[in-house]
Amino acid sequence: MDREMLADQQRLVELVEEEGWDVTDLEISAYDSPWSDEDDPEATVTITARKPYESEDDGSDSDRDGDDENPFRVN
């Protein structure tokens, strides 16, 4: 794996973090493409990240009481 791939991976992580995400897992795979006749390697980057969102809670307990008529809720 060359330095350029690792630098690109780091830049992608920086972009995700700039948007307020917390990177929790990171994987890079370098390989020679089976679909291309070129000798240049390719890379795949997988980034797992989380970002908490504030709930739009109106202060009522109706959603917690099961009054939302959700057929998938188990009380």
C-alpha positions in Angstrom: 0.0 0.0 0.0 1.5 3.3 -0.9 1.6 6.6 0.9 -0.7 8.3 -1.6 -3.5 5.8 -0.7 -3.0 6.4 3.0 -3.0 10.2 2.5 -6.3 9.9 0.5 -7.8 7.8 3.2 -6.8 10.3 5.9 -8.3 13.2 3.8 -11.6 11.3 3.6 -11.6 10.8 7.3 -10.9 14.5 7.8 -13.9 15.4 5.5 -16.2 13.1 7.4 -15.1 14.5 10.8 -15.4 18.1 9.5 -19.1 17.4 9.0 -19.5 16.4 12.7 -19.2 12.6 12.4 -17.2 10.5 14.8 -15.3 7.8 12.8 -15.6 4.5 14.7 -14.0 2.1 12.2 -11.8 2.4 9.1 -10.7 -0.1 6.5 -8.6 0.3 3.3 -8.1 -2.4 0.8 -5.6 -2.1 -2.0 -5.7 -4.4 -5.0 -5.1 -4.8 -8.7 -8.4 -4.4 -10.6 -9.6 -7.6 -12.3 -11.7 -5.4 -14.7 -8.8 -3.3 -15.9 -5.7 -4.2 -18.0 -3.8 -1.4 -16.4 -1.1 -2.1 -13.8 -2.2 0.7 -11.5 -3.5 -0.6 -8.2 -6.9 0.6 -6.8 -8.2 1.1 -3.3 -11.5 0.8 -1.5 -12.0 2.8 1.7 -14.8 1.8 4.1 -15.5 4.4 6.8 -18.0 3.7 9.6 -19.0 6.7 11.5 -21.7 7.8 14.0 -23.4 11.1 14.6 -25.9 11.8 17.3 -28.9 13.9 16.4 -31.0 15.9 18.8 -34.5 14.5 19.0 -37.4 16.7 18.1 -39.1 16.0 21.4 -42.0 18.3 22.1 -41.8 17.5 25.8 -44.8 15.1 25.8 -44.6 11.5 26.9 -47.0 10.3 24.2 -44.3 8.5 22.2 -43.0 6.8 25.2 -46.5 5.7 26.3 -47.1 3.8 23.1 -49.9 6.2 22.0 -48.2 6.7 18.7 -50.2 3.7 17.3 -47.0 2.1 15.9 -47.9 -1.6 15.1 -44.3 -2.6 15.6 -43.9 -1.3 19.1 -43.9 -3.9 21.9 -45.1 -2.6 25.2 
